[in-house]
């Protein structure tokens, strides 16, 4: 009889659920925690789990690299099993909410029934949108914010054959388990700001069946949002930075110097510039208006002092309206030769201000009246209704005329004879006895 004396090889084949965790999570610490929770869940008799998930974002919570840190966390209902981690870059309130749902699904066993309770309607809407896409290669998901996490959620649900249900919880409504999840998310955010091992790397999600052959990056950071909107925001931000570093404007962006300068409404300035640019400069008039405003704002108008910087032909050319001064943008304001023009411009501007101030005053009155009616008068009327109900004042009582007008009578004497009718005495006694409350 043949006897095999060779040693037997022991091959450890990990379960599919553990393999999914290892494929989607890069941190060894988070892998260990999720694997331990998965092992506990697999021994549950009833494979039905109620996760209360939450996320936490605070723009003032920064790590040592001055990057905003967001926390994600969840807890199982009627247990002390919980989990928390953190995520960085592209801060939003929805991103940690989705990450909490993702990690809950990673910890859930295959073919289990998972109920997600969250107070984020945006997270629910995002998952529903990507679920309704017919093809995994549909490029429309690139138009969704947090599309990397959203796709990973749907892919894990399908791969693990999880029965998945979401429930909306009203935030800050006193729900104990939702408040617990919120506290865990905040704790994960604050703890992870110190411990880098609790970082959940979003890029690692793309290693597992991501539908694209590439991942859009910016400075090695995943662009986990609407690509076109992201490019527009970056372009506008670069434009604003260029303006803020301009020598003619940088003092207004210096916090120390700005306090000594005359206050300038930069937002109004920028909105006006954007309003001109919205017309897309499809005609010469709009284009000339835009260019003239930009040149005026940056001291680039062809005044004599600017022309001399370009060509020595203007070295001996005098100021056309004031021969005894050098022409500059600052001097245009005080030039006597243009004084009459400035008076006309000021008068025209003043007339416009009076016109718009009248329109604004009407809007202020309209807004205040609406706010007064909504927040003052309606609550007062509601309490008045409660008061009438407690005093048993019927509609028929209000239609009766209980007071008579007698010109010859002495009102003071009548008042002294019977200060209150019997009904009023009875009603006032009910108020004193505490029948009417909270009014």
FIRO-373884 format. One record per residue (C-alpha): x, y, z negated; residue number from 0; residue in one letter. Coordinates in steps of 0.05 Angstrom, whole numbers, always signed. Example, Ala and Ser with C-alpha at 12.3 -4.5 7.8 and 13.67 -1.06 7.14 Angstrom:
px +246; py -90; pz -156; k 0; r A $
px +273; py -21; pz -143; k 1; r S $
//
This chain:
px +0; py +0; pz +0; k 0; r X $
px +27; py +68; pz +20; k 1; r X $
px +40; py +114; pz -38; k 2; r X $
px +47; py +188; pz -24; k 3; r X $
px +100; py +214; pz -70; k 4; r X $
px +100; py +285; pz -43; k 5; r X $
px +73; py +338; pz -91; k 6; r X $
px +3; py +363; pz -76; k 7; r X $
px -4; py +436; pz -55; k 8; r X $
px -55; py +477; pz -92; k 9; r X $
px -88; py +527; pz -46; k 10; r X $
px -128; py +582; pz -80; k 11; r X $
px -184; py +604; pz -34; k 12; r X $
px -216; py +666; pz -61; k 13; r X $
px -290; py +677; pz -55; k 14; r X $
px -319; py +723; pz -2; k 15; r X $
px -340; py +775; pz -55; k 16; r X $
px -269; py +780; pz -83; k 17; r X $
px -241; py +785; pz -13; k 18; r X $
px -288; py +843; pz +2; k 19; r X $
px -265; py +879; pz -61; k 20; r X $
px -192; py +869; pz -42; k 21; r X $
px -204; py +894; pz +29; k 22; r X $
px -240; py +958; pz +8; k 23; r X $
px -203; py +979; pz -55; k 24; r X $
px -129; py +998; pz -58; k 25; r X $
px -119; py +1009; pz -133; k 26; r X $
px -100; py +945; pz -170; k 27; r X $
px -133; py +972; pz -233; k 28; r X $
px -200; py +984; pz -199; k 29; r X $
px -195; py +916; pz -164; k 30; r X $
px -186; py +881; pz -231; k 31; r X $
px -244; py +918; pz -263; k 32; r X $
px -292; py +905; pz -206; k 33; r X $
px -270; py +832; pz -201; k 34; r X $
px -282; py +821; pz -276; k 35; r X $
px -351; py +852; pz -271; k 36; r X $
px -367; py +809; pz -210; k 37; r X $
px -347; py +747; pz -249; k 38; r X $
px -395; py +766; pz -304; k 39; r X $
px -451; py +779; pz -255; k 40; r X $
px -442; py +712; pz -219; k 41; r X $
px -458; py +676; pz -284; k 42; r X $
px -524; py +712; pz -294; k 43; r X $
px -585; py +667; pz -288; k 44; r X $
px -627; py +721; pz -253; k 45; r X $
px -590; py +752; pz -195; k 46; r X $
px -628; py +818; pz -200; k 47; r X $
px -589; py +880; pz -221; k 48; r X $
px -612; py +951; pz -236; k 49; r X $
px -555; py +1000; pz -226; k 50; r X $
px -562; py +1072; pz -250; k 51; r X $
px -511; py +1111; pz -209; k 52; r X $
px -488; py +1183; pz -214; k 53; r X $
px -433; py +1229; pz -190; k 54; r X $
px -399; py +1290; pz -219; k 55; r X $
px -366; py +1348; pz -184; k 56; r X $
px -334; py +1408; pz -217; k 57; r X $
px -293; py +1455; pz -173; k 58; r X $
px -253; py +1474; pz -235; k 59; r X $
px -231; py +1402; pz -248; k 60; r X $
px -164; py +1396; pz -212; k 61; r X $
px -109; py +1345; pz -214; k 62; r X $
px -34; py +1359; pz -218; k 63; r X $
px -34; py +1373; pz -143; k 64; r X $
px -89; py +1426; pz -151; k 65; r X $
px -139; py +1383; pz -113; k 66; r X $
px -212; py +1380; pz -135; k 67; r X $
px -228; py +1315; pz -169; k 68; r X $
px -298; py +1284; pz -167; k 69; r X $
px -322; py +1228; pz -212; k 70; r X $
px -368; py +1169; pz -195; k 71; r X $
px -398; py +1121; pz -245; k 72; r X $
px -454; py +1072; pz -258; k 73; r X $
px -484; py +1030; pz -313; k 74; r X $
px -528; py +967; pz -313; k 75; r X $
px -596; py +977; pz -345; k 76; r X $
px -604; py +945; pz -413; k 77; r X $
px -529; py +929; pz -419; k 78; r X $
px -463; py +960; pz -434; k 79; r X $
px -431; py +941; pz -367; k 80; r X $
px -407; py +1004; pz -333; k 81; r X $
px -355; py +1028; pz -283; k 82; r X $
px -323; py +1094; pz -264; k 83; r X $
px -271; py +1120; pz -215; k 84; r X $
px -253; py +1184; pz -180; k 85; r X $
px -246; py +1210; pz -109; k 86; r X $
px -210; py +1270; pz -78; k 87; r X $
px -215; py +1317; pz -19; k 88; r X $
px -276; py +1347; pz +17; k 89; r X $
px -313; py +1362; pz -49; k 90; r X $
px -388; py +1355; pz -48; k 91; r X $
px -441; py +1333; pz -97; k 92; r X $
px -464; py +1276; pz -51; k 93; r X $
px -395; py +1244; pz -40; k 94; r X $
px -386; py +1217; pz -112; k 95; r X $
px -459; py +1195; pz -113; k 96; r X $
px -447; py +1152; pz -51; k 97; r X $
px -382; py +1125; pz -80; k 98; r X $
px -419; py +1104; pz -143; k 99; r X $
px -469; py +1065; pz -100; k 100; r X $
px -412; py +1034; pz -59; k 101; r X $
px -375; py +1009; pz -121; k 102; r X $
px -439; py +981; pz -149; k 103; r X $
px -450; py +940; pz -86; k 104; r X $
px -377; py +916; pz -89; k 105; r X $
px -390; py +889; pz -159; k 106; r X $
px -457; py +856; pz -141; k 107; r X $
px -455; py +782; pz -121; k 108; r X $
px -475; py +759; pz -52; k 109; r X $
px -549; py +746; pz -39; k 110; r X $
px -568; py +784; pz -102; k 111; r X $
px -624; py +833; pz -109; k 112; r X $
px -596; py +903; pz -123; k 113; r X $
px -637; py +963; pz -146; k 114; r X $
px -601; py +1030; pz -142; k 115; r X $
px -630; py +1086; pz -185; k 116; r X $
px -601; py +1153; pz -166; k 117; r X $
px -621; py +1226; pz -174; k 118; r X $
px -588; py +1245; pz -107; k 119; r X $
px -640; py +1251; pz -52; k 120; r X $
px -583; py +1269; pz -3; k 121; r X $
px -550; py +1202; pz -17; k 122; r X $
px -615; py +1165; pz -4; k 123; r X $
px -628; py +1204; pz +60; k 124; r X $
px -557; py +1191; pz +86; k 125; r X $
px -562; py +1116; pz +74; k 126; r X $
px -631; py +1114; pz +108; k 127; r X $
px -604; py +1152; pz +169; k 128; r X $
px -546; py +1106; pz +181; k 129; r X $
px -590; py +1045; pz +168; k 130; r X $
px -636; py +1066; pz +224; k 131; r X $
px -581; py +1068; pz +276; k 132; r X $
px -590; py +1011; pz +324; k 133; r X $
px -516; py +998; pz +340; k 134; r X $
px -454; py +997; pz +296; k 135; r X $
px -418; py +1032; pz +353; k 136; r X $
px -468; py +1089; pz +356; k 137; r X $
px -425; py +1152; pz +354; k 138; r X $
px -481; py +1191; pz +321; k 139; r X $
px -456; py +1169; pz +253; k 140; r X $
px -396; py +1215; pz +264; k 141; r X $
px -445; py +1272; pz +257; k 142; r X $
px -462; py +1251; pz +186; k 143; r X $
px -425; py +1277; pz +126; k 144; r X $
px -390; py +1221; pz +86; k 145; r X $
px -399; py +1174; pz +146; k 146; r X $
px -340; py +1130; pz +123; k 147; r X $
px -374; py +1114; pz +56; k 148; r X $
px -442; py +1108; pz +88; k 149; r X $
px -418; py +1057; pz +140; k 150; r X $
px -382; py +1017; pz +86; k 151; r X $
px -446; py +1014; pz +44; k 152; r X $
px -487; py +987; pz +102; k 153; r X $
px -432; py +938; pz +123; k 154; r X $
px -425; py +910; pz +52; k 155; r X $
px -500; py +901; pz +45; k 156; r X $
px -503; py +862; pz +111; k 157; r X $
px -440; py +821; pz +98; k 158; r X $
px -460; py +801; pz +28; k 159; r X $
px -533; py +792; pz +48; k 160; r X $
px -556; py +835; pz -10; k 161; r X $
px -629; py +854; pz -18; k 162; r X $
px -621; py +929; pz -27; k 163; r X $
px -672; py +978; pz -55; k 164; r X $
px -663; py +1051; pz -74; k 165; r X $
px -704; py +1090; pz -125; k 166; r X $
px -704; py +1165; pz -135; k 167; r X $
px -696; py +1188; pz -207; k 168; r X $
px -712; py +1259; pz -227; k 169; r X $
px -648; py +1291; pz -251; k 170; r X $
px -644; py +1318; pz -322; k 171; r X $
px -713; py +1291; pz -338; k 172; r X $
px -692; py +1256; pz -401; k 173; r X $
px -682; py +1187; pz -369; k 174; r X $
px -634; py +1152; pz -417; k 175; r X $
px -599; py +1108; pz -366; k 176; r X $
px -591; py +1164; pz -315; k 177; r X $
px -561; py +1209; pz -369; k 178; r X $
px -514; py +1152; pz -388; k 179; r X $
px -491; py +1145; pz -316; k 180; r X $
px -480; py +1220; pz -312; k 181; r X $
px -436; py +1217; pz -375; k 182; r X $
px -397; py +1158; pz -347; k 183; r X $
px -385; py +1195; pz -281; k 184; r X $
px -360; py +1257; pz -319; k 185; r X $
px -315; py +1214; pz -362; k 186; r X $
px -287; py +1180; pz -300; k 187; r X $
px -274; py +1248; pz -268; k 188; r X $
px -237; py +1275; pz -329; k 189; r X $
px -198; py +1211; pz -342; k 190; r X $
px -179; py +1201; pz -270; k 191; r X $
px -151; py +1272; pz -266; k 192; r X $
px -95; py +1245; pz -311; k 193; r X $
px -91; py +1172; pz -289; k 194; r X $
px -78; py +1166; pz -213; k 195; r X $
px -92; py +1091; pz -215; k 196; r X $
px -167; py +1107; pz -219; k 197; r X $
px -167; py +1141; pz -150; k 198; r X $
px -211; py +1109; pz -98; k 199; r X $
px -177; py +1116; pz -30; k 200; r X $
px -231; py +1129; pz +23; k 201; r X $
px -183; py +1113; pz +80; k 202; r X $
px -176; py +1042; pz +54; k 203; r X $
px -249; py +1030; pz +71; k 204; r X $
px -231; py +1034; pz +145; k 205; r X $
px -189; py +971; pz +140; k 206; r X $
px -251; py +928; pz +138; k 207; r X $
px -294; py +925; pz +201; k 208; r X $
px -295; py +1000; pz +214; k 209; r X $
px -327; py +1010; pz +283; k 210; r X $
px -275; py +1059; pz +309; k 211; r X $
px -205; py +1043; pz +332; k 212; r X $
px -181; py +1108; pz +302; k 213; r X $
px -196; py +1151; pz +241; k 214; r X $
px -198; py +1227; pz +248; k 215; r X $
px -146; py +1257; pz +202; k 216; r X $
px -124; py +1327; pz +183; k 217; r X $
px -57; py +1331; pz +147; k 218; r X $
px -63; py +1257; pz +132; k 219; r X $
px -131; py +1268; pz +99; k 220; r X $
px -192; py +1233; pz +128; k 221; r X $
px -244; py +1279; pz +159; k 222; r X $
px -304; py +1247; pz +125; k 223; r X $
px -356; py +1296; pz +151; k 224; r X $
px -388; py +1322; pz +215; k 225; r X $
px -328; py +1329; pz +261; k 226; r X $
px -353; py +1389; pz +301; k 227; r X $
px -374; py +1427; pz +238; k 228; r X $
px -307; py +1412; pz +206; k 229; r X $
px -269; py +1440; pz +265; k 230; r X $
px -312; py +1503; pz +264; k 231; r X $
px -301; py +1513; pz +189; k 232; r X $
px -225; py +1504; pz +198; k 233; r X $
px -224; py +1553; pz +256; k 234; r X $
px -264; py +1605; pz +217; k 235; r X $
px -220; py +1596; pz +156; k 236; r X $
px -157; py +1606; pz +196; k 237; r X $
px -186; py +1669; pz +225; k 238; r X $
px -204; py +1696; pz +156; k 239; r X $
px -134; py +1679; pz +131; k 240; r X $
px -104; py +1717; pz +189; k 241; r X $
px -146; py +1778; pz +172; k 242; r X $
px -129; py +1773; pz +98; k 243; r X $
px -54; py +1771; pz +113; k 244; r X $
px -58; py +1830; pz +161; k 245; r X $
px -17; py +1888; pz +135; k 246; r X $
px -77; py +1934; pz +141; k 247; r X $
px -121; py +1889; pz +98; k 248; r X $
px -76; py +1849; pz +52; k 249; r X $
px -80; py +1900; pz -4; k 250; r X $
px -155; py +1888; pz -8; k 251; r X $
px -142; py +1814; pz -20; k 252; r X $
px -89; py +1826; pz -73; k 253; r X $
px -125; py +1820; pz -140; k 254; r X $
px -78; py +1868; pz -175; k 255; r X $
px -77; py +1922; pz -121; k 256; r X $
px -151; py +1914; pz -107; k 257; r X $
px -170; py +1943; pz -174; k 258; r X $
px -135; py +2009; pz -157; k 259; r X $
px -164; py +2014; pz -87; k 260; r X $
px -232; py +2041; pz -68; k 261; r X $
px -280; py +1983; pz -68; k 262; r X $
px -295; py +1956; pz +1; k 263; r X $
px -353; py +1910; pz +18; k 264; r X $
px -313; py +1858; pz +57; k 265; r X $
px -373; py +1812; pz +64; k 266; r X $
px -413; py +1867; pz +100; k 267; r X $
px -353; py +1882; pz +144; k 268; r X $
px -345; py +1808; pz +163; k 269; r X $
px -420; py +1798; pz +175; k 270; r X $
px -422; py +1857; pz +222; k 271; r X $
px -363; py +1829; pz +261; k 272; r X $
px -397; py +1761; pz +264; k 273; r X $
px -462; py +1793; pz +288; k 274; r X $
px -426; py +1824; pz +347; k 275; r X $
px -391; py +1759; pz +363; k 276; r X $
px -456; py +1719; pz +361; k 277; r X $
px -477; py +1748; pz +427; k 278; r X $
px -418; py +1708; pz +457; k 279; r X $
px -392; py +1770; pz +492; k 280; r X $
px -429; py +1754; pz +556; k 281; r X $
px -427; py +1826; pz +581; k 282; r X $
px -376; py +1882; pz +584; k 283; r X $
px -413; py +1926; pz +534; k 284; r X $
px -413; py +1873; pz +479; k 285; r X $
px -341; py +1855; pz +494; k 286; r X $
px -320; py +1928; pz +490; k 287; r X $
px -358; py +1938; pz +424; k 288; r X $
px -325; py +1877; pz +394; k 289; r X $
px -254; py +1896; pz +416; k 290; r X $
px -263; py +1968; pz +394; k 291; r X $
px -286; py +1947; pz +324; k 292; r X $
px -228; py +1898; pz +316; k 293; r X $
px -178; py +1950; pz +339; k 294; r X $
px -207; py +2003; pz +294; k 295; r X $
px -206; py +1955; pz +234; k 296; r X $
px -133; py +1938; pz +246; k 297; r X $
px -105; py +2006; pz +267; k 298; r X $
px -94; py +1983; pz +338; k 299; r X $
px -130; py +2039; pz +375; k 300; r X $
px -86; py +2073; pz +427; k 301; r X $
px -70; py +2134; pz +384; k 302; r X $
px -6; py +2173; pz +399; k 303; r X $
px +33; py +2140; pz +342; k 304; r X $
px +14; py +2070; pz +369; k 305; r X $
px +30; py +2089; pz +441; k 306; r X $
px +99; py +2112; pz +421; k 307; r X $
px +113; py +2043; pz +393; k 308; r X $
px +103; py +2013; pz +462; k 309; r X $
px +134; py +2065; pz +509; k 310; r X $
px +181; py +2124; pz +502; k 311; r X $
px +139; py +2162; pz +553; k 312; r X $
px +95; py +2186; pz +496; k 313; r X $
px +152; py +2212; pz +452; k 314; r X $
px +140; py +2284; pz +472; k 315; r X $
px +64; py +2279; pz +483; k 316; r X $
px +27; py +2321; pz +431; k 317; r X $
px -39; py +2304; pz +396; k 318; r X $
px -93; py +2323; pz +448; k 319; r X $
px -140; py +2357; pz +398; k 320; r X $
px -90; py +2382; pz +345; k 321; r X $
px -24; py +2403; pz +374; k 322; r X $
px +12; py +2414; pz +308; k 323; r X $
px +3; py +2343; pz +280; k 324; r X $
px +21; py +2273; pz +301; k 325; r X $
px -40; py +2232; pz +320; k 326; r X $
px -56; py +2172; pz +277; k 327; r X $
px -119; py +2136; pz +255; k 328; r X $
px -115; py +2167; pz +186; k 329; r X $
px -108; py +2237; pz +215; k 330; r X $
px -171; py +2229; pz +258; k 331; r X $
px -212; py +2234; pz +194; k 332; r X $
px -183; py +2301; pz +173; k 333; r X $
px -169; py +2332; pz +241; k 334; r X $
px -201; py +2401; pz +248; k 335; r X $
px -208; py +2392; pz +323; k 336; r X $
px -256; py +2333; pz +312; k 337; r X $
px -292; py +2362; pz +252; k 338; r X $
px -355; py +2377; pz +290; k 339; r X $
px -358; py +2306; pz +317; k 340; r X $
px -351; py +2277; pz +247; k 341; r X $
px -408; py +2321; pz +222; k 342; r X $
px -453; py +2294; pz +277; k 343; r X $
px -432; py +2223; pz +261; k 344; r X $
px -445; py +2233; pz +187; k 345; r X $
px -513; py +2264; pz +200; k 346; r X $
px -533; py +2207; pz +245; k 347; r X $
px -510; py +2156; pz +194; k 348; r X $
px -546; py +2192; pz +138; k 349; r X $
px -611; py +2192; pz +177; k 350; r X $
px -604; py +2117; pz +188; k 351; r X $
px -590; py +2106; pz +114; k 352; r X $
px -654; py +2144; pz +95; k 353; r X $
px -694; py +2103; pz +145; k 354; r X $
px -667; py +2036; pz +121; k 355; r X $
px -672; py +2057; pz +47; k 356; r X $
px -747; py +2068; pz +57; k 357; r X $
px -754; py +1999; pz +89; k 358; r X $
px -712; py +1969; pz +33; k 359; r X $
px -754; py +2004; pz -21; k 360; r X $
px -817; py +1974; pz +9; k 361; r X $
px -786; py +1905; pz +8; k 362; r X $
px -763; py +1914; pz -64; k 363; r X $
px -834; py +1935; pz -86; k 364; r X $
px -863; py +1876; pz -47; k 365; r X $
px -815; py +1827; pz -78; k 366; r X $
px -824; py +1854; pz -149; k 367; r X $
px -900; py +1852; pz -142; k 368; r X $
px -897; py +1779; pz -118; k 369; r X $
px -849; py +1760; pz -174; k 370; r X $
px -892; py +1796; pz -226; k 371; r X $
px -954; py +1761; pz -202; k 372; r X $
px -921; py +1692; pz -200; k 373; r X $
px -880; py +1694; pz -264; k 374; r X $
px -919; py +1742; pz -309; k 375; r X $
px -991; py +1749; pz -289; k 376; r X $
px -1007; py +1677; pz -271; k 377; r X $
px -978; py +1648; pz -337; k 378; r X $
px -1017; py +1702; pz -374; k 379; r X $
px -1082; py +1681; pz -338; k 380; r X $
px -1069; py +1608; pz -353; k 381; r X $
px -1063; py +1624; pz -427; k 382; r X $
px -1125; py +1667; pz -423; k 383; r X $
px -1164; py +1608; pz -394; k 384; r X $
px -1140; py +1565; pz -451; k 385; r X $
px -1161; py +1619; pz -500; k 386; r X $
px -1231; py +1623; pz -470; k 387; r X $
px -1237; py +1548; pz -472; k 388; r X $
px -1218; py +1545; pz -545; k 389; r X $
px -1268; py +1601; pz -562; k 390; r X $
px -1323; py +1567; pz -521; k 391; r X $
px -1333; py +1628; pz -477; k 392; r X $
px -1377; py +1606; pz -419; k 393; r X $
px -1386; py +1637; pz -351; k 394; r X $
px -1456; py +1657; pz -370; k 395; r X $
px -1428; py +1696; pz -430; k 396; r X $
px -1384; py +1737; pz -385; k 397; r X $
px -1444; py +1757; pz -341; k 398; r X $
px -1483; py +1784; pz -401; k 399; r X $
px -1478; py +1858; pz -419; k 400; r X $
px -1471; py +1860; pz -495; k 401; r X $
px -1453; py +1934; pz -500; k 402; r X $
px -1504; py +1991; pz -489; k 403; r X $
px -1488; py +2063; pz -474; k 404; r X $
px -1528; py +2114; pz -516; k 405; r X $
px -1507; py +2186; pz -504; k 406; r X $
px -1542; py +2211; pz -567; k 407; r X $
px -1514; py +2160; pz -614; k 408; r X $
px -1452; py +2170; pz -656; k 409; r X $
px -1401; py +2117; pz -636; k 410; r X $
px -1364; py +2124; pz -701; k 411; r X $
px -1426; py +2110; pz -743; k 412; r X $
px -1443; py +2049; pz -701; k 413; r X $
px -1373; py +2024; pz -710; k 414; r X $
px -1378; py +2032; pz -785; k 415; r X $
px -1445; py +1998; pz -789; k 416; r X $
px -1424; py +1934; pz -753; k 417; r X $
px -1350; py +1930; pz -735; k 418; r X $
px -1357; py +1863; pz -698; k 419; r X $
px -1416; py +1823; pz -670; k 420; r X $
px -1428; py +1756; pz -703; k 421; r X $
px -1398; py +1718; pz -644; k 422; r X $
px -1334; py +1757; pz -646; k 423; r X $
px -1327; py +1746; pz -721; k 424; r X $
px -1336; py +1671; pz -710; k 425; r X $
px -1285; py +1670; pz -653; k 426; r X $
px -1233; py +1710; pz -691; k 427; r X $
px -1240; py +1664; pz -750; k 428; r X $
px -1226; py +1605; pz -704; k 429; r X $
px -1162; py +1639; pz -681; k 430; r X $
px -1141; py +1651; pz -753; k 431; r X $
px -1155; py +1579; pz -770; k 432; r X $
px -1106; py +1557; pz -717; k 433; r X $
px -1154; py +1532; pz -664; k 434; r X $
px -1117; py +1570; pz -610; k 435; r X $
px -1044; py +1552; pz -604; k 436; r X $
px -988; py +1570; pz -556; k 437; r X $
px -1022; py +1631; pz -527; k 438; r X $
//
